[in-house]
Amino acid sequence: MDKLLAITILTFKEGIRQRVLLGVSLGAVVLLTIGVLIAGFFMRDLNKILVDFALSIAGVGGLLVPFFIGLNMLAGDIEKRTIFTILSQPVSRWHYVIGKFLGLSLLTFVVCLVLSIFGICAVLAGKYIYGAVYFKKFSAAAYFLAAFFSYWGINVLLSMALLWSAVTTSSFLAMLLTLATYLIGHTLDDIVAFVNSNAPNNITEEIIRDVVSYVQYGVPNLAAFDLKLSAAHGLIPALSDLLILFAYGGAYTAGILMVSILIFNKRDIV
């Protein structure tokens, strides 16, 4: 446990040293300030626009961690041979993978939390500037709930980023695969709905339909973690739905991490 904690803290500090929090925070302040000013042009939907914009900024900021930091942690360490320094210590490979994930997850949580706080400050500023009458539907509970599940979905993507880093030998290829996972995960529902909208007319369409039906159970449904629409209307989803979504994200992340450890244990990194 001490070894795992040490790698987690080391990974978190390494991310902090890259000044990701400072850069993301400054960018978020600028964008949210602009968002408050632009929202004035849409007086009827002030609450919806500001909440949606604030949560989008928090989500994009959180995505910077797996894409621009996480992918360099494993694939970059292998390419630069810095991983030998860590593994030369009495540390197993599963300690390394899980420690990296926990450290990056903690960093993602801090980034999402900071940006979510900036975001709700922007909403409150809009409420002060334009009047409380436009923010009757605003719910702080729905806002932070949507922010948490956005972070939970990023955790799933982060586990996939570590999997692709363990499979490939190039950080660039791992980034492409992670990007593909992100795009498919956010369009999966639309693809399934489109394929199932009409009955197949030929063997090719039937094969495509069968392939999509199998793929939807293997690729993470990242769109399910997007609760911005309900938060923008001040609505909180049913508790049963939230528990299922939480369990889905946790189980998928745990399963992908187990596969990543198995692959990384058998990988020759010499």
N, C-alpha and C positions, 0 to 999 in steps of 0.2 A: 504493500500500500504506500509506503514511503517513496519507493521508486516511481510509482505511478503519479503520486502527488508532485514529485520533483519535476518530472517531465511536463506535467500540466502547467505548473507555475513557470517553468522555463519557456514553454511555448507561448504562454500569455504575455510574458515580459518581452519576448522577441517580437510579438505583434505590436505591442505598445511602443517599442523602440522604433518601429517603422512609421511612427507618428500618424497612424491611420485614424486615431480618434481626433487629433487636432485638425487634420485635413478635412475629414468628413464633417466634423462639427462646424467648421468655418463655412464649408460649402452649403451645409444645411441651413445655417443662419441666413445666408444670402438668398437661397432659393425660397425659404419660408417667408422672408420679408417681401420678396417679389410676389409670392403667392397671395399674401394678405392684401397687397395693393391691387393685384389683378382681379381678385375675388369680388372687388367692389363693382365690377362691370356685370356681375351676375347676381343681383340682389335677391332674387327669389330662391336661389340655391346656394346661398353663402355657406350655410352649415355643411351641406353635402360636399361642396367643392373644397373647402378648407380641410375637412376631415379626411377626404379621399387623398388630397395632395399631401397632407402631413404623413399619413400612413404609407403612401408611396415613397416618400423620401426616406422614411425609416427602413422600409423594405429594401430599397436600392442600396442604402448604406450598409445594411447587413449582408447583402450579396457580395459586397466588395471583399469580405473576409474569405469565403471559399474560393472566389475566382482569382484574387490578386495576392492572397497571403497563403491560404491553405494549400493550393496547388504547388507552391514553391517549397513548402515544408517537407514533403515526402519525396516528390520527384526531383526537386531542386537539391535536396540533401544527397540523393543517390547520384545525381549527375556530378555534383561537386565533391563527392566522396566524404562529405562532412559527417555522414551517418556512421562512419567507422569510429569516429571519436566517441559517439554515444554508445554504440554496441560493444566497444572495447571494455566498457564498464560492466559491472554485474547487472545488466539490464537485458531482459528478454525482448524479443521482437513484438510480442503482444503488448508489453508495457509501452513500447515506443508508439505503436499505432493508436492505442486507446488514450495514452497521454497526449498525443498530438490532437486527437479529436476533442478531448475534454478542454484542452487549452484554447483551441480555436472556437469551440462552442461558448466558452466563457467570454472570449473576446467579442464574439458575435452578439452575445447577450448584452454586454456593456454598450456596444455601438448602438444596438436597437433601443436600449433603454434611454441612452442620452438623446438620440434623435426623436424618440417618442415624447420625451419631456419638452424638447424644443418645439415639437409639433403641437402639443396641447397648449403651449404658451402662445403659439401663432393663432390657434383657434380662439383663445381667450382675448388676444389682442384684437382679432376681428370682431369679437362680441362687444368689446369696449368701443371700438371705432364705429361700427355700423349699427349697433343696437342689439339688445338681447332678444328682440322680437324675431330675428332671423335665426336664432339658435335655440328655439324651444325644443327641438328634437334631439339636441346634443346630449349624449350620455358618456360620461367619463369612463364608466364601467365597460360599455361596449367598445369604446376607443382602445383602452388598454388590453381588453380581451383580444381584439383584432391584432394588436401589435404583438401580443404573446404568440398567437398562432402563426403569425408571419415569421417570427423567430423559430418556432417549432418546425415549420416547413423548410426553413433555411438549414436547420440541423439535418434534415433528411438529405438535402442536396449536398451538404458538407460530407456526409458519410459516403455518398456517391463519388465525390471528388477524391476522397481517400482511396476508394476502391479503384478508380481509374488510374490513380497515381501508383497503386500497387501492381496493377496489371501492365501498364506501359512503361517504357524506358525514357520517355520524353515528356517534359512538363507541358510543352506546347500541344502534344497529342492529348494529354490528359485534360487540358483546358477545352479543347474542341469537343471531347466526349462529354465533359461536364456541361458545356453549353448546349449540346444536343439533348442531354437529359433534361435540362431546364426548359428548353423550348417544347419538347414533347410532353413533359409533365404538365405544362400550363395550357396545352392545346389538346390534351388527350380526350377530354369530355366532348369537345367539338368534333374531333375526328370520329369518335365512336358514334355520336349522334348522326353525323353525315353518312357514315357507312351503313348504319342501320335504318336510315330514312326511307330507303327503297329496297324492294326485294331484288336479289341478284338476277340479272338477265342472262349471264353466261358464266362459264367455268372460271374465268379470270376474276370477275367480281366476287364470286363465291369464295375463291381462295383468299382474296384480299380481306374479305369480311371475316374469314376464319382466323387469319393472321392477326388482324386488329383485335379480335376477341380474346386471343391468347396474350398479346402484347400488353393489353390494358391491365392485366394482373401482375405483370412483371415490372413495368415502369411505374415509378412513384407518381401518384396523382397530386402534383404540387398545387394545382388550381383549387383543390379542396381546402387548402389552408388560407385562402384569400377571403377574409371576412370584411373587406373594406366596404362593400355595398351595404351590409347590415349595420355596420358601425356608422356609416354616413346617415342612415335613417334612425339612428339611436336604438336599434333593435338588438337584442341578445338572443342568439339561437338557443334551442332547447338543450337542457343539460345533458340529455342522453346523446344528442348529436355531438356535443362538445367532448364528452367522454370517449365516444367512439373515435373521433378524429384524433384525440390525444393518444389513445391506445394504438391507433394505426401508425401515427408518426413514430412513436416509441418503438413499436415492434419492427417496423421497417428499418429504422436506423440500427437497432440491435442486430437484426439479421444481416444487413450489409456490412456492418463492422466485423461480424464473425467470418463472413466470406473473405473480407479484406485481410484479416489475420491469417487465415488458412493459406491464401495466395502468397502473402508476404513471407510466411514461414518457409515456404518451399522455393522462394525466389533466390536465385544466385545473384548477389549484389557485388561480388568481387570484381 
